[in-house]
Amino acid sequence: MNVSLKIVQGGKREFERTGIYPEYLLFYFPELKRTWQVKLRNETQRGYLKIKGMNQFEYVYKNGNCKIKSNAAKTFTKIEDVLMMMCD
């Protein structure tokens, strides 16, 4: 499965409101030409990426490492292409 992940930290608007820099996971699937943005709320997080309301992928994020699997797959695959990015 070809997928890349960006861990994005920052965001002026939310920082001005809450005083906390938010973190987001940006999943990109080149063969689908599709990007999902998920707000990171905990150091360990599990969730689903959906297309038209249907679960297509399941991810598990833990301390900077992320694994993902499609609905058809039985096992999780570690995402190797991970980039950390800070922005204002």
C-alpha positions as CSV (number, residue, x, y, z in Angstrom):
1,M,0.0,0.0,0.0
2,N,1.5,3.3,-1.1
3,V,0.7,6.0,1.5
4,S,2.6,9.0,2.9
5,L,2.0,10.7,6.3
6,K,2.7,14.2,7.4
7,I,2.4,15.1,11.1
8,V,1.6,18.9,11.0
9,Q,2.0,21.0,14.2
10,G,0.7,24.5,14.4
11,G,-2.0,26.8,13.3
12,K,-2.5,30.5,14.3
13,R,-6.2,30.6,14.5
14,E,-6.6,27.7,16.9
15,F,-3.6,28.8,19.0
16,E,-5.1,32.3,19.4
17,R,-8.4,30.7,20.6
18,T,-7.1,28.0,22.8
19,G,-3.4,28.7,23.5
20,I,-2.5,25.2,22.3
21,Y,-0.8,24.3,19.0
22,P,-2.9,21.7,17.3
23,E,-1.5,18.6,15.6
24,Y,-2.9,16.9,12.6
25,L,-2.2,13.7,10.6
26,L,-2.3,14.2,6.9
27,F,-2.6,10.9,5.0
28,Y,-2.0,10.9,1.3
29,F,-2.8,8.0,-1.1
30,P,-1.2,8.8,-4.6
31,E,-3.2,6.1,-6.4
32,L,-6.5,7.4,-5.1
33,K,-5.3,11.0,-5.4
34,R,-6.9,11.5,-2.0
35,T,-5.8,13.3,1.2
36,W,-7.4,12.9,4.7
37,Q,-6.7,15.3,7.6
38,V,-7.3,13.9,11.1
39,K,-6.9,16.0,14.3
40,L,-4.4,14.3,16.6
41,R,-6.0,14.4,20.1
42,N,-3.8,11.9,22.0
43,E,-0.4,10.2,21.8
44,T,-2.2,7.0,21.0
45,Q,-5.1,7.2,18.6
46,R,-7.1,4.8,16.4
47,G,-9.5,5.7,13.7
48,Y,-10.9,5.2,10.3
49,L,-10.5,7.0,6.9
50,K,-13.8,7.1,5.0
51,I,-15.0,7.6,1.5
52,K,-18.6,8.5,1.0
53,G,-19.3,7.6,4.6
54,M,-17.9,4.1,4.4
55,N,-14.8,3.0,6.3
56,Q,-12.0,2.3,3.8
57,F,-8.9,2.3,5.9
58,E,-8.1,1.9,9.6
59,Y,-5.1,3.5,11.2
60,V,-3.3,3.2,14.6
61,Y,-1.0,6.1,15.6
62,K,1.3,5.7,18.6
63,N,4.1,8.1,19.6
64,G,5.1,9.1,16.1
65,N,4.6,5.7,14.5
66,C,1.6,4.9,12.4
67,K,0.2,1.6,10.9
68,I,-2.6,1.4,8.4
69,K,-4.7,-1.3,6.8
70,S,-7.5,-1.4,4.2
71,N,-10.8,-3.1,4.9
72,A,-9.7,-6.0,2.7
73,A,-6.4,-6.5,4.5
74,K,-6.0,-8.7,7.6
75,T,-2.8,-7.1,9.0
76,F,-1.5,-3.6,9.5
77,T,1.3,-2.1,7.5
78,K,3.7,0.4,8.9
79,I,3.9,3.7,7.1
80,E,7.5,4.3,6.2
81,D,7.1,7.7,4.5
82,V,6.5,10.0,7.5
83,L,7.3,13.7,7.5
84,M,7.1,16.1,10.5
85,M,6.1,19.7,9.6
86,M,5.6,22.9,11.7
87,C,3.6,25.8,10.4
88,D,2.1,29.0,11.5
